[in-house]
Amino acid sequence: MQPDDLAKALAPRLGDRLLGVETFVGTAGRVRFRPEAALDLFRAVRDELGFRHLSMVGGIDWVDHREVFYVAWSDDARQYVILSADLPADSPHIESATPVWESANWHEREAWELLDIGFDHHPDLRHLLMPDGYAFHPLLRSFKLHEPEELEVKQRSV
């Protein structure tokens, strides 16, 4: 599958919510979409195009906005596709992909925890790596490391 094929298949379903399909070496392409199209796009990519396995959900803090991306795999086409949406920095949230791909569950929890990207209607959005109550998002560019003297260091004897 080529980027032009993706665009032709997705455009009728998404309309102006499809922002474009770009060439991305080694994949079927990179689909850029508006956040409100998330569930429609996820279902179309899975059901109509055969990308049945979600391999990854990740994010990038570009300071003025956040980008969330999804990498899905098709056994039939033996290709990956990348799905990407820009989210406003002051309210970075998108609909959860877990109703479409169950494998999104822990990936979305990690993106929320590390980058403060909210996933609406996620079934269990809670800390995965950090302790409960941890208020920081370590992969945000605004995150500042604490000076060693500011941190409480707990020692344990074995």
N, CA, C and O atoms as a GROMACS GRO file, in nm:
protein
  632
    1MET      N    1   0.085  -0.118   0.000
    1MET     CA    2   0.000   0.000   0.000
    1MET      C    3   0.090   0.124   0.000
    1MET      O    4   0.193   0.128   0.066
    2GLN      N    5   0.048   0.224  -0.075
    2GLN     CA    6   0.122   0.349  -0.088
    2GLN      C    7   0.042   0.464  -0.025
    2GLN      O    8  -0.078   0.450  -0.002
    3PRO      N    9   0.108   0.576   0.004
    3PRO     CA   10   0.037   0.691   0.063
    3PRO      C   11  -0.085   0.736  -0.019
    3PRO      O   12  -0.187   0.773   0.039
    4ASP      N   13  -0.076   0.732  -0.151
    4ASP     CA   14  -0.191   0.771  -0.234
    4ASP      C   15  -0.309   0.678  -0.212
    4ASP      O   16  -0.424   0.721  -0.210
    5ASP      N   17  -0.280   0.548  -0.195
    5ASP     CA   18  -0.386   0.450  -0.169
    5ASP      C   19  -0.454   0.479  -0.036
    5ASP      O   20  -0.576   0.471  -0.025
    6LEU      N   21  -0.374   0.513   0.065
    6LEU     CA   22  -0.429   0.547   0.197
    6LEU      C   23  -0.521   0.668   0.186
    6LEU      O   24  -0.632   0.668   0.240
    7ALA      N   25  -0.474   0.771   0.118
    7ALA     CA   26  -0.553   0.895   0.104
    7ALA      C   27  -0.685   0.867   0.034
    7ALA      O   28  -0.790   0.917   0.076
    8LYS      N   29  -0.682   0.789  -0.074
    8LYS     CA   30  -0.805   0.758  -0.148
    8LYS      C   31  -0.903   0.677  -0.063
    8LYS      O   32  -1.024   0.697  -0.072
    9ALA      N   33  -0.850   0.586   0.018
    9ALA     CA   34  -0.936   0.502   0.101
    9ALA      C   35  -0.997   0.579   0.218
    9ALA      O   36  -1.111   0.554   0.257
   10LEU      N   37  -0.921   0.672   0.275
   10LEU     CA   38  -0.964   0.741   0.398
   10LEU      C   39  -1.041   0.871   0.372
   10LEU      O   40  -1.124   0.910   0.454
   11ALA      N   41  -1.015   0.937   0.262
   11ALA     CA   42  -1.076   1.068   0.235
   11ALA      C   43  -1.229   1.066   0.237
   11ALA      O   44  -1.288   1.155   0.297
   12PRO      N   45  -1.296   0.968   0.174
   12PRO     CA   46  -1.443   0.970   0.178
   12PRO      C   47  -1.500   0.958   0.319
   12PRO      O   48  -1.604   1.016   0.349
   13ARG      N   49  -1.433   0.884   0.404
   13ARG     CA   50  -1.483   0.863   0.540
   13ARG      C   51  -1.453   0.981   0.633
   13ARG      O   52  -1.534   1.016   0.718
   14LEU      N   53  -1.336   1.042   0.615
   14LEU     CA   54  -1.292   1.146   0.709
   14LEU      C   55  -1.315   1.288   0.659
   14LEU      O   56  -1.326   1.381   0.739
   15GLY      N   57  -1.322   1.308   0.529
   15GLY     CA   58  -1.342   1.442   0.474
   15GLY      C   59  -1.230   1.536   0.515
   15GLY      O   60  -1.112   1.502   0.504
   16ASP      N   61  -1.267   1.656   0.563
   16ASP     CA   62  -1.165   1.756   0.598
   16ASP      C   63  -1.095   1.725   0.731
   16ASP      O   64  -1.005   1.798   0.772
   17ARG      N   65  -1.136   1.618   0.798
   17ARG     CA   66  -1.066   1.577   0.920
   17ARG      C   67  -0.937   1.502   0.887
   17ARG      O   68  -0.853   1.481   0.974
   18LEU      N   69  -0.921   1.463   0.761
   18LEU     CA   70  -0.797   1.404   0.712
   18LEU      C   71  -0.709   1.520   0.664
   18LEU      O   72  -0.744   1.588   0.567
   19LEU      N   73  -0.597   1.542   0.730
   19LEU     CA   74  -0.511   1.656   0.697
   19LEU      C   75  -0.410   1.623   0.588
   19LEU      O   76  -0.354   1.714   0.526
   20GLY      N   77  -0.387   1.496   0.566
   20GLY     CA   78  -0.294   1.457   0.460
   20GLY      C   79  -0.230   1.324   0.489
   20GLY      O   80  -0.233   1.273   0.601
   21VAL      N   81  -0.172   1.267   0.384
   21VAL     CA   82  -0.097   1.142   0.396
   21VAL      C   83   0.039   1.167   0.333
   21VAL      O   84   0.049   1.206   0.217
   22GLU      N   85   0.142   1.142   0.411
   22GLU     CA   86   0.279   1.170   0.368
   22GLU      C   87   0.356   1.040   0.350
   22GLU      O   88   0.325   0.939   0.412
   23THR      N   89   0.454   1.044   0.266
   23THR     CA   90   0.547   0.932   0.252
   23THR      C   91   0.630   0.925   0.379
   23THR      O   92   0.680   1.026   0.428
   24PHE      N   93   0.645   0.805   0.432
   24PHE     CA   94   0.729   0.782   0.549
   24PHE      C   95   0.802   0.652   0.520
   24PHE      O   96   0.742   0.545   0.519
   25VAL      N   97   0.931   0.662   0.496
   25VAL     CA   98   1.011   0.550   0.449
   25VAL      C   99   0.990   0.425   0.534
   25VAL      O  100   0.992   0.432   0.657
   26GLY      N  101   0.969   0.313   0.467
   26GLY     CA  102   0.953   0.185   0.536
   26GLY      C  103   0.813   0.156   0.584
   26GLY      O  104   0.790   0.055   0.649
   27THR      N  105   0.717   0.245   0.554
   27THR     CA  106   0.578   0.227   0.598
   27THR      C  107   0.485   0.251   0.480
   27THR      O  108   0.527   0.292   0.372
   28ALA      N  109   0.356   0.225   0.503
   28ALA     CA  110   0.254   0.258   0.403
   28ALA      C  111   0.233   0.408   0.394
   28ALA      O  112   0.180   0.458   0.294
   29GLY      N  113   0.275   0.482   0.496
   29GLY     CA  114   0.263   0.627   0.498
   29GLY      C  115   0.230   0.679   0.636
   29GLY      O  116   0.206   0.603   0.730
   30ARG      N  117   0.231   0.810   0.646
   30ARG     CA  118   0.198   0.878   0.772
   30ARG      C  119   0.070   0.957   0.750
   30ARG      O  120   0.065   1.051   0.669
   31VAL      N  121  -0.034   0.918   0.821
   31VAL     CA  122  -0.165   0.981   0.809
   31VAL      C  123  -0.178   1.088   0.917
   31VAL      O  124  -0.171   1.058   1.036
   32ARG      N  125  -0.195   1.213   0.875
   32ARG     CA  126  -0.215   1.323   0.969
   32ARG      C  127  -0.365   1.353   0.974
   32ARG      O  128  -0.430   1.367   0.870
   33PHE      N  129  -0.420   1.362   1.096
   33PHE     CA  130  -0.564   1.378   1.111
   33PHE      C  131  -0.597   1.472   1.225
   33PHE      O  132  -0.515   1.496   1.314
   34ARG      N  133  -0.719   1.526   1.221
   34ARG     CA  134  -0.769   1.610   1.330
   34ARG      C  135  -0.810   1.518   1.446
   34ARG      O  136  -0.864   1.410   1.422
   35PRO      N  137  -0.785   1.560   1.569
   35PRO     CA  138  -0.815   1.474   1.685
   35PRO      C  139  -0.960   1.424   1.690
   35PRO      O  140  -0.985   1.313   1.736
   36GLU      N  141  -1.055   1.505   1.644
   36GLU     CA  142  -1.195   1.462   1.651
   36GLU      C  143  -1.227   1.346   1.556
   36GLU      O  144  -1.335   1.288   1.564
   37ALA      N  145  -1.134   1.312   1.467
   37ALA     CA  146  -1.154   1.201   1.374
   37ALA      C  147  -1.096   1.070   1.426
   37ALA      O  148  -1.101   0.968   1.357
   38ALA      N  149  -1.041   1.071   1.546
   38ALA     CA  150  -0.964   0.956   1.596
   38ALA      C  151  -1.036   0.823   1.583
   38ALA      O  152  -0.986   0.733   1.515
   39LEU      N  153  -1.152   0.807   1.644
   39LEU     CA  154  -1.218   0.676   1.642
   39LEU      C  155  -1.260   0.634   1.502
   39LEU      O  156  -1.247   0.517   1.467
   40ASP      N  157  -1.309   0.728   1.421
   40ASP     CA  158  -1.344   0.693   1.282
   40ASP      C  159  -1.221   0.646   1.206
   40ASP      O  160  -1.228   0.547   1.132
   41LEU      N  161  -1.110   0.715   1.224
   41LEU     CA  162  -0.987   0.676   1.155
   41LEU      C  163  -0.938   0.540   1.205
   41LEU      O  164  -0.903   0.454   1.125
   42PHE      N  165  -0.935   0.522   1.336
   42PHE     CA  166  -0.886   0.395   1.391
   42PHE      C  167  -0.968   0.278   1.337
   42PHE      O  168  -0.912   0.176   1.298
   43ARG      N  169  -1.099   0.292   1.336
   43ARG     CA  170  -1.186   0.184   1.287
   43ARG      C  171  -1.165   0.158   1.138
   43ARG      O  172  -1.162   0.044   1.095
   44ALA      N  173  -1.152   0.265   1.061
   44ALA     CA  174  -1.129   0.249   0.916
   44ALA      C  175  -0.996   0.180   0.889
   44ALA      O  176  -0.988   0.091   0.805
   45VAL      N  177  -0.892   0.220   0.960
   45VAL     CA  178  -0.760   0.162   0.940
   45VAL      C  179  -0.761   0.014   0.979
   45VAL      O  180  -0.699  -0.069   0.912
   46ARG      N  181  -0.831  -0.019   1.086
   46ARG     CA  182  -0.838  -0.159   1.130
   46ARG      C  183  -0.930  -0.241   1.040
   46ARG      O  184  -0.889  -0.344   0.986
   47ASP      N  185  -1.054  -0.196   1.023
   47ASP     CA  186  -1.156  -0.278   0.957
   47ASP      C  187  -1.149  -0.277   0.805
   47ASP      O  188  -1.170  -0.380   0.741
   48GLU      N  189  -1.119  -0.161   0.746
   48GLU     CA  190  -1.120  -0.151   0.600
   48GLU      C  191  -0.982  -0.171   0.538
   48GLU      O  192  -0.972  -0.221   0.426
   49LEU      N  193  -0.878  -0.132   0.610
   49LEU     CA  194  -0.743  -0.142   0.552
   49LEU      C  195  -0.662  -0.258   0.610
   49LEU      O  196  -0.553  -0.287   0.560
   50GLY      N  197  -0.712  -0.322   0.714
   50GLY     CA  198  -0.649  -0.444   0.764
   50GLY      C  199  -0.532  -0.425   0.859
   50GLY      O  200  -0.454  -0.518   0.881
   51PHE      N  201  -0.518  -0.305   0.917
   51PHE     CA  202  -0.412  -0.283   1.016
   51PHE      C  203  -0.469  -0.321   1.153
   51PHE      O  204  -0.518  -0.237   1.227
   52ARG      N  205  -0.460  -0.450   1.184
   52ARG     CA  206  -0.530  -0.506   1.300
   52ARG      C  207  -0.448  -0.505   1.428
   52ARG      O  208  -0.501  -0.531   1.536
   53HIS      N  209  -0.320  -0.477   1.418
   53HIS     CA  210  -0.235  -0.479   1.538
   53HIS      C  211  -0.178  -0.340   1.563
   53HIS      O  212  -0.108  -0.284   1.478
   54LEU      N  213  -0.208  -0.284   1.680
   54LEU     CA  214  -0.149  -0.156   1.719
   54LEU      C  215  -0.020  -0.185   1.794
   54LEU      O  216  -0.021  -0.246   1.901
   55SER      N  217   0.091  -0.142   1.737
   55SER     CA  218   0.223  -0.171   1.793
   55SER      C  219   0.268  -0.069   1.896
   55SER      O  220   0.340  -0.103   1.989
   56MET      N  221   0.224   0.056   1.879
   56MET     CA  222   0.280   0.162   1.964
   56MET      C  223   0.190   0.284   1.964
   56MET      O  224   0.126   0.317   1.864
   57VAL      N  225   0.186   0.349   2.078
   57VAL     CA  226   0.128   0.483   2.091
   57VAL      C  227   0.236   0.566   2.158
   57VAL      O  228   0.292   0.525   2.260
   58GLY      N  229   0.265   0.681   2.104
   58GLY     CA  230   0.368   0.766   2.163
   58GLY      C  231   0.332   0.912   2.146
   58GLY      O  232   0.229   0.947   2.088
   59GLY      N  233   0.417   0.996   2.198
   59GLY     CA  234   0.391   1.139   2.188
   59GLY      C  235   0.520   1.219   2.187
   59GLY      O  236   0.627   1.170   2.223
   60ILE      N  237   0.507   1.343   2.144
   60ILE     CA  238   0.620   1.436   2.141
   60ILE      C  239   0.571   1.570   2.192
   60ILE      O  240   0.464   1.617   2.154
   61ASP      N  241   0.649   1.631   2.279
   61ASP     CA  242   0.620   1.766   2.327
   61ASP      C  243   0.696   1.864   2.238
   61ASP      O  244   0.819   1.872   2.247
   62TRP      N  245   0.625   1.937   2.155
   62TRP     CA  246   0.686   2.038   2.068
   62TRP      C  247   0.678   2.176   2.133
   62TRP      O  248   0.695   2.276   2.063
   63VAL      N  249   0.652   2.186   2.260
   63VAL     CA  250   0.638   2.306   2.341
   63VAL      C  251   0.507   2.379   2.311
   63VAL      O  252   0.426   2.396   2.401
   64ASP      N  253   0.485   2.423   2.186
   64ASP     CA  254   0.362   2.494   2.154
   64ASP      C  255   0.244   2.400   2.129
   64ASP      O  256   0.129   2.445   2.127
   65HIS      N  257   0.270   2.272   2.111
   65HIS     CA  258   0.165   2.171   2.096
   65HIS      C  259   0.226   2.034   2.124
   65HIS      O  260   0.348   2.019   2.133
   66ARG      N  261   0.141   1.934   2.138
   66ARG     CA  262   0.186   1.796   2.154
   66ARG      C  263   0.142   1.719   2.032
   66ARG      O  264   0.038   1.748   1.972
   67GLU      N  265   0.220   1.623   1.996
   67GLU     CA  266   0.184   1.533   1.887
   67GLU      C  267   0.166   1.394   1.946
   67GLU      O  268   0.251   1.347   2.022
   68VAL      N  269   0.058   1.329   1.911
   68VAL     CA  270   0.036   1.190   1.950
   68VAL      C  271   0.040   1.108   1.822
   68VAL      O  272  -0.016   1.148   1.719
   69PHE      N  273   0.106   0.992   1.829
   69PHE     CA  274   0.113   0.908   1.710
   69PHE      C  275   0.088   0.762   1.746
   69PHE      O  276   0.114   0.717   1.857
   70TYR      N  277   0.037   0.691   1.648
   70TYR     CA  278   0.001   0.551   1.661
   70TYR      C  279   0.069   0.476   1.547
   70TYR      O  280   0.073   0.524   1.434
   71VAL      N  281   0.124   0.360   1.577
   71VAL     CA  282   0.187   0.277   1.475
   71VAL      C  283   0.109   0.145   1.470
   71VAL      O  284   0.105   0.071   1.568
   72ALA      N  285   0.049   0.117   1.355
   72ALA     CA  286  -0.031  -0.005   1.339
   72ALA      C  287   0.031  -0.093   1.230
   72ALA      O  288   0.094  -0.044   1.137
   73TRP      N  289   0.012  -0.223   1.244
   73TRP     CA  290   0.071  -0.322   1.155
   73TRP      C  291  -0.038  -0.402   1.084
   73TRP      O  292  -0.141  -0.436   1.143
   74SER      N  293  -0.015  -0.431   0.956
   74SER     CA  294  -0.104  -0.517   0.878
   74SER      C  295  -0.029  -0.644   0.842
   74SER      O  296   0.074  -0.638   0.774
   75ASP      N  297  -0.079  -0.759   0.886
   75ASP     CA  298  -0.019  -0.886   0.847
   75ASP      C  299  -0.036  -0.909   0.697
   75ASP      O  300   0.056  -0.959   0.631
   76ASP      N  301  -0.152  -0.873   0.642
   76ASP     CA  302  -0.178  -0.896   0.500
   76ASP      C  303  -0.084  -0.813   0.412
   76ASP      O  304  -0.024  -0.865   0.318
   77ALA      N  305  -0.071  -0.686   0.443
   77ALA     CA  306   0.015  -0.597   0.362
   77ALA      C  307   0.162  -0.605   0.405
   77ALA      O  308   0.250  -0.560   0.332
   78ARG      N  309   0.186  -0.660   0.522
   78ARG     CA  310   0.320  -0.667   0.579
   78ARG      C  311   0.384  -0.528   0.583
   78ARG      O  312   0.497  -0.507   0.540
   79GLN      N  313   0.306  -0.434   0.638
   79GLN     CA  314   0.347  -0.294   0.646
   79GLN      C  315   0.295  -0.231   0.773
   79GLN      O  316   0.196  -0.274   0.832
   80TYR      N  317   0.365  -0.125   0.813
   80TYR     CA  318   0.319  -0.039   0.920
   80TYR      C  319   0.253   0.083   0.859
   80TYR      O  320   0.280   0.120   0.744
   81VAL      N  321   0.166   0.146   0.936
   81VAL     CA  322   0.112   0.277   0.903
   81VAL      C  323   0.126   0.362   1.028
   81VAL      O  324   0.112   0.312   1.140
   82ILE      N  325   0.154   0.489   1.011
   82ILE     CA  326   0.167   0.581   1.123
   82ILE      C  327   0.050   0.679   1.116
   82ILE      O  328   0.023   0.738   1.012
   83LEU      N  329  -0.018   0.695   1.229
   83LEU     CA  330  -0.131   0.788   1.240
   83LEU      C  331  -0.090   0.897   1.337
   83LEU      O  332  -0.043   0.867   1.447
   84SER      N  333  -0.107   1.023   1.300
   84SER     CA  334  -0.052   1.132   1.380
   84SER      C  335  -0.149   1.249   1.390
   84SER      O  336  -0.208   1.291   1.290
   85ALA      N  337  -0.163   1.302   1.513
   85ALA     CA  338  -0.249   1.419   1.536
   85ALA      C  339  -0.177   1.519   1.625
   85ALA      O  340  -0.105   1.480   1.717
   86ASP      N  341  -0.197   1.646   1.597
   86ASP     CA  342  -0.144   1.753   1.683
   86ASP      C  343  -0.252   1.792   1.783
   86ASP      O  344  -0.369   1.806   1.748
   87LEU      N  345  -0.210   1.810   1.909
   87LEU     CA  346  -0.301   1.846   2.017
   87LEU      C  347  -0.255   1.978   2.077
   87LEU      O  348  -0.135   2.003   2.087
   88PRO      N  349  -0.348   2.064   2.118
   88PRO     CA  350  -0.308   2.192   2.178
   88PRO      C  351  -0.234   2.170   2.310
   88PRO      O  352  -0.271   2.081   2.388
   89ALA      N  353  -0.132   2.248   2.335
   89ALA     CA  354  -0.051   2.233   2.456
   89ALA      C  355  -0.132   2.258   2.583
   89ALA      O  356  -0.104   2.198   2.687
   90ASP      N  357  -0.231   2.346   2.576
   90ASP     CA  358  -0.308   2.379   2.696
   90ASP      C  359  -0.418   2.278   2.727
   90ASP      O  360  -0.475   2.280   2.836
   91SER      N  361  -0.450   2.190   2.633
   91SER     CA  362  -0.551   2.087   2.655
   91SER      C  363  -0.523   1.966   2.565
   91SER      O  364  -0.600   1.938   2.473
   92PRO      N  365  -0.413   1.897   2.592
   92PRO     CA  366  -0.376   1.786   2.504
   92PRO      C  367  -0.454   1.658   2.535
   92PRO      O  368  -0.417   1.581   2.623
   93HIS      N  369  -0.563   1.638   2.462
   93HIS     CA  370  -0.638   1.515   2.483
   93HIS      C  371  -0.698   1.467   2.351
   93HIS      O  372  -0.718   1.545   2.258
   94ILE      N  373  -0.724   1.337   2.346
   94ILE     CA  374  -0.779   1.272   2.227
   94ILE      C  375  -0.856   1.150   2.275
   94ILE      O  376  -0.835   1.102   2.386
   95GLU      N  377  -0.945   1.101   2.194
   95GLU     CA  378  -1.024   0.983   2.230
   95GLU      C  379  -0.931   0.861   2.240
   95GLU      O  380  -0.839   0.846   2.160
   96SER      N  381  -0.956   0.776   2.336
   96SER     CA  382  -0.876   0.656   2.356
   96SER      C  383  -0.895   0.559   2.240
   96SER      O  384  -1.005   0.546   2.186
   97ALA      N  385  -0.787   0.492   2.201
   97ALA     CA  386  -0.792   0.390   2.096
   97ALA      C  387  -0.825   0.252   2.151
   97ALA      O  388  -0.836   0.157   2.074
   98THR      N  389  -0.840   0.238   2.282
   98THR     CA  390  -0.863   0.105   2.341
   98THR      C  391  -0.991   0.036   2.294
   98THR      O  392  -0.992  -0.087   2.290
   99PRO      N  393  -1.099   0.107   2.259
   99PRO     CA  394  -1.215   0.033   2.206
   99PRO      C  395  -1.186  -0.034   2.071
   99PRO      O  396  -1.253  -0.131   2.034
  100VAL      N  397  -1.088   0.017   1.999
  100VAL     CA  398  -1.054  -0.037   1.867
  100VAL      C  399  -0.939  -0.137   1.879
  100VAL      O  400  -0.946  -0.247   1.823
  101TRP      N  401  -0.836  -0.100   1.950
  101TRP     CA  402  -0.720  -0.186   1.972
  101TRP      C  403  -0.695  -0.195   2.122
  101TRP      O  404  -0.656  -0.096   2.184
  102GLU      N  405  -0.717  -0.310   2.182
  102GLU     CA  406  -0.694  -0.325   2.326
  102GLU      C  407  -0.549  -0.299   2.364
  102GLU      O  408  -0.520  -0.259   2.477
  103SER      N  409  -0.459  -0.322   2.271
  103SER     CA  410  -0.316  -0.302   2.301
  103SER      C  411  -0.282  -0.156   2.327
  103SER      O  412  -0.171  -0.127   2.373
  104ALA      N  413  -0.373  -0.064   2.299
  104ALA     CA  414  -0.348   0.078   2.326
  104ALA      C  415  -0.346   0.109   2.475
  104ALA      O  416  -0.293   0.212   2.516
  105ASN      N  417  -0.404   0.022   2.556
  105ASN     CA  418  -0.423   0.048   2.698
  105ASN      C  419  -0.297   0.097   2.768
  105ASN      O  420  -0.292   0.210   2.815
  106TRP      N  421  -0.197   0.016   2.776
  106TRP     CA  422  -0.076   0.054   2.851
  106TRP      C  423   0.004   0.161   2.779
  106TRP      O  424   0.068   0.244   2.844
  107HIS      N  425   0.003   0.161   2.646
  107HIS     CA  426   0.074   0.265   2.571
  107HIS      C  427   0.016   0.404   2.602
  107HIS      O  428   0.090   0.500   2.620
  108GLU      N  429  -0.117   0.412   2.608
  108GLU     CA  430  -0.181   0.540   2.640
  108GLU      C  431  -0.154   0.580   2.784
  108GLU      O  432  -0.135   0.698   2.813
  109ARG      N  433  -0.153   0.485   2.873
  109ARG     CA  434  -0.121   0.517   3.013
  109ARG      C  435   0.019   0.576   3.022
  109ARG      O  436   0.041   0.673   3.095
  110GLU      N  437   0.113   0.520   2.948
  110GLU     CA  438   0.251   0.570   2.950
  110GLU      C  439   0.258   0.712   2.890
  110GLU      O  440   0.325   0.799   2.946
  111ALA      N  441   0.190   0.734   2.778
  111ALA     CA  442   0.190   0.868   2.716
  111ALA      C  443   0.125   0.971   2.807
  111ALA      O  444   0.171   1.086   2.813
  112TRP      N  445   0.019   0.932   2.877
  112TRP     CA  446  -0.045   1.024   2.973
  112TRP      C  447   0.051   1.056   3.087
  112TRP      O  448   0.070   1.172   3.124
  113GLU      N  449   0.112   0.953   3.141
  113GLU     CA  450   0.198   0.969   3.257
  113GLU      C  451   0.323   1.052   3.226
  113GLU      O  452   0.362   1.137   3.306
  114LEU      N  453   0.384   1.028   3.113
  114LEU     CA  454   0.511   1.094   3.082
  114LEU      C  455   0.495   1.226   3.008
  114LEU      O  456   0.581   1.313   3.020
  115LEU      N  457   0.386   1.242   2.931
  115LEU     CA  458   0.370   1.361   2.847
  115LEU      C  459   0.241   1.440   2.875
  115LEU      O  460   0.216   1.542   2.810
  116ASP      N  461   0.160   1.394   2.969
  116ASP     CA  462   0.034   1.461   3.004
  116ASP      C  463  -0.062   1.471   2.885
  116ASP      O  464  -0.131   1.571   2.868
  117ILE      N  465  -0.067   1.365   2.804
  117ILE     CA  466  -0.166   1.357   2.697
  117ILE      C  467  -0.285   1.278   2.752
  117ILE      O  468  -0.271   1.162   2.790
  118GLY      N  469  -0.401   1.342   2.756
  118GLY     CA  470  -0.520   1.276   2.808
  118GLY      C  471  -0.587   1.191   2.701
  118GLY      O  472  -0.593   1.231   2.585
  119PHE      N  473  -0.636   1.076   2.740
  119PHE     CA  474  -0.706   0.986   2.648
  119PHE      C  475  -0.849   0.970   2.700
  119PHE      O  476  -0.875   0.896   2.795
  120ASP      N  477  -0.941   1.040   2.636
  120ASP     CA  478  -1.080   1.042   2.679
  120ASP      C  479  -1.140   0.902   2.673
  120ASP      O  480  -1.120   0.828   2.577
  121HIS      N  481  -1.214   0.868   2.777
  121HIS     CA  482  -1.284   0.740   2.789
  121HIS      C  483  -1.189   0.620   2.797
  121HIS      O  484  -1.228   0.508   2.765
  122HIS      N  485  -1.065   0.643   2.840
  122HIS     CA  486  -0.973   0.531   2.863
  122HIS      C  487  -1.027   0.449   2.979
  122HIS      O  488  -1.074   0.507   3.077
  123PRO      N  489  -1.022   0.316   2.972
  123PRO     CA  490  -1.083   0.235   3.077
  123PRO      C  491  -1.009   0.234   3.211
  123PRO      O  492  -1.067   0.196   3.313
  124ASP      N  493  -0.881   0.274   3.213
  124ASP     CA  494  -0.805   0.262   3.338
  124ASP      C  495  -0.684   0.357   3.335
  124ASP      O  496  -0.570   0.312   3.347
  125LEU      N  497  -0.708   0.487   3.319
  125LEU     CA  498  -0.599   0.583   3.306
  125LEU      C  499  -0.542   0.614   3.445
  125LEU      O  500  -0.591   0.702   3.516
  126ARG      N  501  -0.438   0.542   3.480
  126ARG     CA  502  -0.370   0.561   3.608
  126ARG      C  503  -0.221   0.538   3.587
  126ARG      O  504  -0.179   0.492   3.481
  127HIS      N  505  -0.143   0.569   3.689
  127HIS     CA  506   0.002   0.557   3.677
  127HIS      C  507   0.044   0.414   3.644
  127HIS      O  508  -0.011   0.317   3.694
  128LEU      N  509   0.144   0.407   3.559
  128LEU     CA  510   0.199   0.280   3.516
  128LEU      C  511   0.344   0.266   3.562
  128LEU      O  512   0.385   0.160   3.609
  129LEU      N  513   0.421   0.374   3.548
  129LEU     CA  514   0.564   0.372   3.580
  129LEU      C  515   0.599   0.450   3.706
  129LEU      O  516   0.687   0.410   3.782
  130MET      N  517   0.530   0.558   3.727
  130MET     CA  518   0.558   0.646   3.840
  130MET      C  519   0.468   0.608   3.959
  130MET      O  520   0.365   0.545   3.941
  131PRO      N  521   0.509   0.649   4.079
  131PRO     CA  522   0.425   0.616   4.195
  131PRO      C  523   0.292   0.693   4.190
  131PRO      O  524   0.285   0.802   4.134
  132ASP      N  525   0.189   0.636   4.251
  132ASP     CA  526   0.060   0.704   4.259
  132ASP      C  527   0.079   0.840   4.323
  132ASP      O  528   0.154   0.854   4.420
  133GLY      N  529   0.012   0.939   4.270
  133GLY     CA  530   0.022   1.074   4.325
  133GLY      C  531   0.137   1.156   4.266
  133GLY      O  532   0.148   1.274   4.297
  134TYR      N  533   0.221   1.096   4.183
  134TYR     CA  534   0.331   1.169   4.121
  134TYR      C  535   0.273   1.274   4.028
  134TYR      O  536   0.198   1.240   3.936
  135ALA      N  537   0.306   1.400   4.051
  135ALA     CA  538   0.238   1.510   3.982
  135ALA      C  539   0.312   1.563   3.859
  135ALA      O  540   0.265   1.657   3.795
  136PHE      N  541   0.426   1.506   3.825
  136PHE     CA  542   0.507   1.560   3.716
  136PHE      C  543   0.497   1.471   3.593
  136PHE      O  544   0.455   1.356   3.601
  137HIS      N  545   0.535   1.526   3.480
  137HIS     CA  546   0.535   1.454   3.353
  137HIS      C  547   0.677   1.466   3.296
  137HIS      O  548   0.708   1.565   3.229
  138PRO      N  549   0.763   1.368   3.323
  138PRO     CA  550   0.906   1.380   3.298
  138PRO      C  551   0.949   1.401   3.153
  138PRO      O  552   1.061   1.448   3.131
  139LEU      N  553   0.867   1.371   3.054
  139LEU     CA  554   0.910   1.391   2.916
  139LEU      C  555   0.864   1.524   2.857
  139LEU      O  556   0.886   1.551   2.739
  140LEU      N  557   0.800   1.608   2.939
  140LEU     CA  558   0.767   1.743   2.893
  140LEU      C  559   0.895   1.826   2.893
  140LEU      O  560   0.978   1.813   2.983
  141ARG      N  561   0.909   1.910   2.795
  141ARG     CA  562   1.029   1.994   2.788
  141ARG      C  563   1.035   2.094   2.904
  141ARG      O  564   1.142   2.144   2.937
  142SER      N  565   0.922   2.122   2.964
  142SER     CA  566   0.918   2.214   3.078
  142SER      C  567   0.959   2.146   3.208
  142SER      O  568   0.978   2.214   3.310
  143PHE      N  569   0.973   2.016   3.207
  143PHE     CA  570   1.010   1.941   3.328
  143PHE      C  571   1.154   1.975   3.366
  143PHE      O  572   1.245   1.964   3.284
  144LYS      N  573   1.173   2.015   3.490
  144LYS     CA  574   1.306   2.049   3.540
  144LYS      C  575   1.350   1.942   3.640
  144LYS      O  576   1.275   1.904   3.730
  145LEU      N  577   1.469   1.896   3.621
  145LEU     CA  578   1.523   1.801   3.718
  145LEU      C  579   1.548   1.872   3.850
  145LEU      O  580   1.588   1.988   3.851
  146HIS      N  581   1.523   1.804   3.958
  146HIS     CA  582   1.547   1.861   4.090
  146HIS      C  583   1.694   1.853   4.124
  146HIS      O  584   1.765   1.761   4.082
  147GLU      N  585   1.738   1.949   4.199
  147GLU     CA  586   1.875   1.943   4.249
  147GLU      C  587   1.882   1.829   4.351
  147GLU      O  588   1.784   1.805   4.422
  148PRO      N  589   1.994   1.761   4.359
  148PRO     CA  590   2.003   1.646   4.449
  148PRO      C  591   1.966   1.677   4.594
  148PRO      O  592   1.906   1.594   4.662
  149GLU      N  593   2.000   1.797   4.641
  149GLU     CA  594   1.968   1.829   4.781
  149GLU      C  595   1.819   1.851   4.804
  149GLU      O  596   1.774   1.850   4.918
  150GLU      N  597   1.742   1.871   4.696
  150GLU     CA  598   1.599   1.891   4.710
  150GLU      C  599   1.523   1.759   4.719
  150GLU      O  600   1.408   1.756   4.761
  151LEU      N  601   1.586   1.652   4.679
  151LEU     CA  602   1.519   1.523   4.676
  151LEU      C  603   1.545   1.448   4.808
  151LEU      O  604   1.654   1.451   4.864
  152GLU      N  605   1.443   1.382   4.853
  152GLU     CA  606   1.459   1.296   4.970
  152GLU      C  607   1.512   1.161   4.921
  152GLU      O  608   1.447   1.093   4.842
  153VAL      N  609   1.627   1.124   4.969
  153VAL     CA  610   1.686   0.998   4.927
  153VAL      C  611   1.664   0.898   5.038
  153VAL      O  612   1.705   0.918   5.153
  154LYS      N  613   1.598   0.791   5.001
  154LYS     CA  614   1.573   0.686   5.099
  154LYS      C  615   1.676   0.576   5.081
  154LYS      O  616   1.696   0.526   4.970
  155GLN      N  617   1.740   0.538   5.189
  155GLN     CA  618   1.837   0.430   5.183
  155GLN      C  619   1.779   0.308   5.250
  155GLN      O  620   1.701   0.316   5.345
  156ARG      N  621   1.817   0.198   5.200
  156ARG     CA  622   1.767   0.076   5.257
  156ARG      C  623   1.885  -0.017   5.281
  156ARG      O  624   1.972  -0.032   5.196
  157SER      N  625   1.885  -0.078   5.394
  157SER     CA  626   1.995  -0.172   5.423
  157SER      C  627   1.946  -0.313   5.389
  157SER      O  628   1.831  -0.350   5.411
  158VAL      N  629   2.038  -0.386   5.335
  158VAL     CA  630   2.002  -0.521   5.292
  158VAL      C  631   2.047  -0.623   5.393
  158VAL      O  632   2.026  -0.743   5.374
   0.00000   0.00000   0.00000
